[in-house]
Amino acid sequence: MLEPWAWRHHWWKKRPVWWAWERRNVRGAAVLHATAPSEADAFRALGLRNPIAVIPNGVDVPEGMEPARNTESRTVVFLSRIHPKKGLLNLVRAWAALRPGGWRAVIAGPSQGGHEDEVKAAVREAGLEAQFDFPGAVYGEAKWDLLRRADLFVLPTFSENFGMVVAEALASGVPVITTRGAPWAELEERGCGWWVEIGAEPLAVALREAMALSDTDRRGMGARGRRLVEEKYAWPEIAKQMVSVYEWVLGGGPPPECVRMD
């Protein structure tokens, strides 16, 4: 909630609470946990001088998950809250500019503040009803099955502190398109997705490029993404870092490498 976009959204509710008591609560913490360097920067921008443990969220890595792609059509999946922050109207605009044949978009997740109705209205206005599905919220095995059947995953967000769904899509072997509002430069560094500027036009460029790839090339990107998650975001590695932070808080000594003191 301390990310710049979130801080500006409904600021008139948040800032009085921050100055009345939450700032004091946060400043009293022995250590803060940030899931990415950009989130730690947001803490510092608000004047918080606590030590910060920069440790990503952990993610389950499904075992033996072979892709089960649809041979008749290709699918782009969005899976998150249906909220203005997630940038879905930009996705509709990008899709309308491309109108890709043989592709469909699945917008899965719970609607917040009636935003799903706004997105559906934009889809209707663009004449894209035949290419967009809204299955609602999916959880558990249904979530993993949806990811397993995706050809691409998209998160056109304005702001994320981490972006758990990005890690879950990569763990499922799916290449990802997201914006620079999420801290996922590794998508391009590791060749497992696209990390683009916020907006409909950059998103359309990435979608066009991703859709033009062969199924084999997309599967190769997905495999690289899964390896990234296994190496860096799987629970054993995350748990080891978290344990080191608790041991340092309780026992003192030099801070672990993941703790930022500046």
C-alpha positions as CSV (number, residue, x, y, z in Angstrom):
1,M,0.0,0.0,0.0
2,L,3.0,2.3,0.1
3,E,3.7,2.0,-3.6
4,P,3.3,5.4,-5.4
5,W,0.2,4.5,-7.4
6,A,-1.5,3.0,-4.4
7,W,-0.5,6.0,-2.2
8,R,-2.2,8.4,-4.7
9,H,-5.3,6.2,-5.1
10,H,-7.9,7.4,-2.6
11,W,-5.2,9.4,-0.9
12,W,-7.7,11.4,1.0
13,K,-8.6,8.3,3.0
14,K,-5.1,7.0,3.5
15,R,-3.0,10.0,4.4
16,P,-4.9,11.0,7.6
17,V,-4.6,7.4,8.8
18,W,-0.9,7.3,7.9
19,W,-0.1,10.5,9.9
20,A,-2.4,9.7,12.8
21,W,-1.0,6.3,13.7
22,E,0.2,4.0,10.9
23,R,3.5,5.9,10.3
24,R,4.4,5.5,14.0
25,N,3.5,1.8,13.8
26,V,5.7,1.2,10.7
27,R,8.6,3.3,12.0
28,G,8.7,1.1,15.1
29,A,9.3,-2.1,13.3
30,A,12.7,-3.9,13.8
31,V,12.8,-4.6,10.1
32,L,10.6,-4.0,7.1
33,H,10.0,-6.6,4.4
34,A,10.0,-5.4,0.8
35,T,9.4,-7.9,-2.1
36,A,11.5,-6.0,-4.6
37,P,14.1,-3.2,-4.7
38,S,11.5,-0.8,-6.1
39,E,9.3,-1.4,-3.0
40,A,12.2,-0.7,-0.7
41,D,12.8,2.6,-2.6
42,A,9.1,3.5,-2.0
43,F,9.7,2.9,1.8
44,R,12.7,5.3,1.7
45,A,10.8,7.9,-0.3
46,L,8.3,8.1,2.6
47,G,11.1,8.7,5.1
48,L,11.3,5.3,6.6
49,R,14.8,4.5,7.8
50,N,14.3,1.0,9.2
51,P,16.4,-1.9,7.9
52,I,14.7,-3.4,4.9
53,A,14.8,-7.1,4.1
54,V,14.4,-7.3,0.3
55,I,13.1,-10.8,-0.3
56,P,10.6,-11.8,-3.0
57,N,7.4,-13.6,-2.3
58,G,7.7,-17.4,-2.5
59,V,5.7,-19.4,-5.1
60,D,4.6,-23.0,-5.4
61,V,6.2,-24.7,-8.4
62,P,3.7,-27.3,-9.6
63,E,5.3,-30.7,-10.2
64,G,5.1,-32.5,-13.5
65,M,2.9,-29.7,-15.0
66,E,3.0,-30.3,-18.8
67,P,1.4,-27.6,-20.9
68,A,-2.1,-28.5,-22.2
69,R,-2.5,-25.9,-24.9
70,N,-5.7,-25.7,-27.0
71,T,-4.8,-26.8,-30.6
72,E,-7.8,-24.9,-32.1
73,S,-7.1,-21.4,-30.7
74,R,-4.6,-19.6,-28.6
75,T,-5.3,-18.0,-25.3
76,V,-4.0,-14.9,-23.4
77,V,-4.8,-15.1,-19.7
78,F,-5.2,-12.3,-17.2
79,L,-5.6,-13.6,-13.6
80,S,-5.9,-11.0,-10.8
81,R,-8.3,-8.6,-9.2
82,I,-10.4,-6.8,-11.8
83,H,-9.5,-3.4,-10.5
84,P,-8.6,-0.1,-12.3
85,K,-5.0,-0.5,-11.1
86,K,-4.6,-3.6,-13.2
87,G,-4.8,-1.8,-16.6
88,L,-7.4,-3.9,-18.2
89,L,-8.8,-1.0,-20.3
90,N,-5.4,-0.7,-21.9
91,L,-5.5,-4.4,-22.7
92,V,-8.9,-3.9,-24.4
93,R,-7.5,-1.0,-26.4
94,A,-4.4,-2.9,-27.4
95,W,-6.5,-5.9,-28.4
96,A,-8.9,-3.7,-30.5
97,A,-5.8,-2.3,-32.3
98,L,-4.6,-5.8,-33.2
99,R,-7.8,-7.9,-33.5
100,P,-5.8,-11.1,-33.7
101,G,-7.4,-14.0,-35.5
102,G,-7.3,-17.3,-33.7
103,W,-6.7,-15.7,-30.3
104,R,-8.9,-15.1,-27.3
105,A,-8.5,-13.3,-23.9
106,V,-9.6,-14.8,-20.6
107,I,-10.1,-12.2,-17.9
108,A,-10.3,-14.2,-14.6
109,G,-10.6,-12.7,-11.1
110,P,-13.0,-11.1,-8.7
111,S,-14.4,-7.7,-9.7
112,Q,-13.8,-4.8,-7.3
113,G,-15.9,-1.7,-7.2
114,G,-17.8,-2.8,-10.3
115,H,-14.8,-2.5,-12.6
116,E,-15.6,-5.7,-14.4
117,D,-18.7,-4.0,-15.8
118,E,-16.6,-1.2,-17.1
119,V,-14.2,-3.6,-18.8
120,K,-17.1,-5.6,-20.4
121,A,-18.6,-2.3,-21.6
122,A,-15.3,-1.4,-23.3
123,V,-15.2,-4.9,-24.9
124,R,-18.7,-4.5,-26.2
125,E,-18.0,-1.0,-27.6
126,A,-14.9,-2.4,-29.4
127,G,-16.9,-5.3,-30.8
128,L,-14.7,-7.9,-29.2
129,E,-17.3,-10.0,-27.3
130,A,-16.4,-13.1,-29.3
131,Q,-12.7,-12.9,-28.2
132,F,-13.1,-12.1,-24.5
133,D,-14.2,-14.5,-21.7
134,F,-14.9,-13.5,-18.0
135,P,-15.0,-16.7,-15.9
136,G,-14.9,-14.9,-12.6
137,A,-12.6,-15.8,-9.7
138,V,-10.7,-19.1,-9.9
139,Y,-8.7,-20.7,-7.1
140,G,-6.8,-23.8,-6.3
141,E,-6.6,-26.5,-9.0
142,A,-8.8,-24.4,-11.3
143,K,-6.3,-21.6,-11.2
144,W,-3.4,-23.8,-12.1
145,D,-5.4,-25.5,-14.8
146,L,-6.2,-22.1,-16.4
147,L,-2.5,-21.2,-16.3
148,R,-1.4,-24.5,-17.7
149,R,-3.7,-24.0,-20.7
150,A,-2.6,-20.5,-21.4
151,D,-0.3,-19.6,-24.4
152,L,0.5,-16.2,-22.9
153,F,0.0,-14.4,-19.6
154,V,-0.6,-10.7,-19.4
155,L,-0.7,-8.2,-16.5
156,P,-1.0,-4.7,-17.9
157,T,-0.8,-3.2,-14.5
158,F,-0.1,0.4,-13.4
159,S,1.6,-0.7,-10.2
160,E,2.7,-3.8,-8.3
161,N,5.0,-4.3,-5.4
162,F,5.8,-7.8,-6.6
163,G,3.2,-9.3,-8.9
164,M,2.5,-12.8,-7.5
165,V,0.6,-13.9,-10.6
166,V,3.7,-13.2,-12.7
167,A,5.7,-15.7,-10.7
168,E,2.8,-18.2,-10.8
169,A,2.5,-17.9,-14.6
170,L,6.2,-18.5,-15.0
171,A,6.1,-21.4,-12.7
172,S,3.4,-22.9,-15.0
173,G,5.7,-22.5,-18.0
174,V,3.9,-19.6,-19.6
175,P,5.6,-16.5,-21.1
176,V,4.5,-13.3,-19.5
177,I,3.8,-9.7,-20.7
178,T,3.7,-7.1,-18.0
179,T,4.5,-3.4,-17.6
180,R,7.2,-1.5,-15.9
181,G,4.7,-0.9,-13.2
182,A,5.7,-4.3,-11.9
183,P,9.3,-5.2,-10.8
184,W,10.0,-7.8,-13.4
185,A,13.0,-6.8,-15.5
186,E,14.0,-10.4,-15.4
187,L,11.4,-11.3,-18.0
188,E,13.6,-9.7,-20.6
189,E,16.9,-10.5,-18.9
190,R,16.1,-14.2,-18.8
191,G,14.2,-14.4,-22.1
192,C,10.9,-15.5,-20.7
193,G,8.6,-12.5,-21.5
194,W,8.2,-8.8,-22.2
195,W,8.6,-5.9,-19.8
196,V,7.0,-2.8,-21.5
197,E,6.1,0.7,-20.7
198,I,2.6,1.3,-19.3
199,G,-0.1,2.0,-22.0
200,A,-2.1,0.4,-24.8
201,E,0.4,1.0,-27.5
202,P,3.5,-0.6,-25.9
203,L,1.2,-3.5,-24.9
204,A,-0.1,-3.9,-28.4
205,V,3.5,-4.1,-29.7
206,A,4.4,-6.8,-27.2
207,L,1.2,-8.8,-27.9
208,R,1.9,-8.6,-31.7
209,E,5.4,-9.9,-31.2
210,A,4.4,-12.6,-28.8
211,M,1.5,-13.8,-31.0
212,A,3.8,-13.9,-34.0
213,L,6.1,-16.5,-32.4
214,S,5.7,-20.2,-33.1
215,D,4.3,-22.4,-30.4
216,T,7.7,-23.9,-30.0
217,D,9.3,-20.6,-29.3
218,R,6.7,-19.6,-26.8
219,R,7.1,-22.9,-25.0
220,G,10.9,-22.3,-24.9
221,M,10.3,-19.0,-23.2
222,G,7.9,-20.6,-20.8
223,A,10.5,-23.2,-19.9
224,R,13.1,-20.5,-19.2
225,G,10.6,-18.8,-16.9
226,R,10.0,-21.9,-15.0
227,R,13.7,-22.4,-14.4
228,L,13.9,-18.8,-13.2
229,V,11.2,-19.5,-10.6
230,E,12.8,-22.8,-9.5
231,E,16.1,-21.0,-9.0
232,K,15.0,-17.8,-7.3
233,Y,11.4,-17.8,-6.2
234,A,10.6,-21.3,-5.0
235,W,9.9,-21.6,-1.2
236,P,13.1,-23.3,-0.1
237,E,15.3,-20.4,-1.2
238,I,12.8,-17.8,0.1
239,A,12.4,-19.6,3.5
240,K,16.2,-19.7,3.9
241,Q,16.4,-15.9,3.5
242,M,13.5,-15.2,5.8
243,V,15.1,-17.4,8.5
244,S,18.3,-15.5,8.2
245,V,16.5,-12.2,8.9
246,Y,14.7,-13.6,12.0
247,E,17.9,-15.0,13.3
248,W,19.6,-11.6,12.8
249,V,16.7,-9.7,14.5
250,L,16.8,-12.0,17.5
251,G,20.5,-12.6,17.8
252,G,22.2,-9.5,16.4
253,G,25.5,-9.6,14.5
254,P,26.1,-8.5,10.9
255,P,22.9,-8.2,8.8
256,P,22.2,-10.8,6.1
257,E,22.9,-9.9,2.5
258,C,19.2,-9.4,1.8
259,V,18.9,-6.6,4.4
260,R,19.3,-3.1,3.2
261,M,20.6,-0.6,5.8
262,D,21.0,2.5,3.6
